[in-house]
Structure formats: structure tokens, C-alpha cells
Amino acid sequence: MALNIAEGAGQVSRKQFVRYLDIALGSLDELQGVLELADAMGYLSGATLEELRKSRLHCVRLVAALVRRLREPE
């Protein structure tokens, strides 16, 4: 996700940057799937899993807010 944002920040246009942010949001969705898999396989304790889920959700909110802001007319 961080690499998508970094790559997008280097783009020429706002539209291109938003595209990379959308990809970052997709990566965060994938992470949710990985967390569910790790939970089902017993790789994470309940507390660790909950902390990771909260962190992922916080990142989703931050990136989504940035996308909304960038989609506003200049």
C-alpha cells in the first residue's frame, strides 16, 4: 500500500495519483483477506488480530479521505 501511494505521488496529474490511491485501497482490502486467513489458521492472537484490523481500518479511512479530497474540483 505504501509503495502504491509513493508511486502515485510521483505522477504528473491528480487523476493519476487518485488511481494509485485506489490501488492502495485495493491492497488494504487484500490485507483484510490475509488477516482473516491468518485468524482461521491460528497464526495471530486475538489481541494482535484486533490491533491489526484497527490499524488497517484507520489506513482505509485516511486514504479514502485523501481520495475524496483530491476528487474535489480545484
Summary of the structure (lengths in Angstrom):
residues: 74
radius of gyration: 14.5
end to end distance: 25.7
largest distance: 47.8
contacts: 185
relative contact order: 0.15
helix: 82%
strand: 0%
